[in-house]
Amino acid sequence: MGSGNGSGDSGTRHGSGPANGTGFFTSVADAAERLAATGYLASTAVATTVFLADRLGKPLLVEGPAGVGKTELAKAVAAIGQARLVRLQCYEGIDEARALYEWNHAKQLLRITAGRDEGWDEARGDIFGEEFLLARPLLTAIRGEEPTVLLIDEMDKADVEVEALLLEVLSDFQITVPELGTITARRRPFVLLTSNATRELSEALRRRCLFLHLDYPDAELERRIVRLKVPGLDDTLAESLVRIVGALRALELRKAPSVAETIDWARTLLALGADTLDDTVVRDTLGVILKHQDDIRKAARKLTLA
């Protein structure tokens, strides 16, 4: 099993190769407007990079802290394009069989057993056919006939070797299966990779991608996000909440509050019927936005609500 580095030209080729771009957006303004319609409020920089990734047919590498909307961006693009979302969740130890494909060994064994009177050459021609191939996320996205968004999530958690598996996919949108040949995408997927930057990704991988850094939003954008996601929250309370979250992020915490946790806190305050963010309410609900006890202690000690 394995994929090369774009040099596997021998064997059967499926399809004649994709045209550039998926055609989800017509302009930067269209990208911003359509992302907002899904509930994803994008800055001009985000809308521009997403539009270019779509127009140029380039993978998009989105890097930044956990919880700032990297994965949600892929979901929003899939919703806009009415596309199938194929997700490869990376983790330490993920290998080729989980990312690309593997053979259905149990089914192959049954086929060999059923045809025990056949010679090996005849049996081998059958058991390495499409019927016995188990497509994993990368191959699933490449072979898809319908609009597809391929999300390669938390790339930095995978081992360095996994990056080599992606080079053929991200360069030529093809995968080489030695027993079948090179399978080329009939319809190019929109590819979005995310990274929390826990390790440095290779230059070879970065070269194949457009790059977007997502950070915590400024106060005005975060207020807009809170008002959109939690419409029942009072505007004054939303402003106070965002101000306190900003103050927490300024502290040296093990894990700063993410945008997702800001939204959770807003929903918590709404559920509690809180009218103001006084000292008692903040301290009683810090566990919604801070997930380490030493962070909660530090926040309770240093946070001022004036």
C-alpha angles and dihedrals in degrees: 000000000000150000124245129214098271095292100103098110097145124089131036117335118206113209131353098264132272128279116240117275135015096240097230094135135037099196144351090266090051090051092051092046096047093045089052090050088061091050096261110124106203129191119231090258092054094046091048094051093046091049092050093047088052096044097044096040091234126147113251120224110201115192131182146098120320115273101025095114106272096133091038089058090060090048091050093051090049091051092049093050093041082234134157111256112221112188129197107192108202124214138161109289098021109150143190094276091058096041106037116014144299136203121256096242096181092054091045090053091051090051092050091047092049091050098040091138091060125092120253094251091057094044093046091055089058104042094054094055131111091268091068098042118106108204116213123197100287095048091041091056094045094050096044117123094194128068106288138189112202111204115194098190126203095357090177091068092063123086119263090251091065090063089064089058089058098052096082091044095049096040103045105005091239139114126208117221104186094212094048106026130237117337112204124194114259089197119026113234124222101249122205122179121191129203133180088201095241087142134015115263119223122269090234090060094044092051091061094054143063109237130228126176114205116197133172109297122249117260096264094051092045090052089053090050092050092048090050097046097037104031094169094064117105113251093232091050090048090053092050091048093052091047092053092046088053090051090050091052089054090061120085097253130164089236121014117213113271127218088255089056091048088057091047090052091050090052090047092054090048091050091050092049090234115176097187138019098240125167094267096049092048095050093044092053104036089107089071093065104022118058103186124071094222089054090051091050092048092048093048089051099045106028117104122190098200 
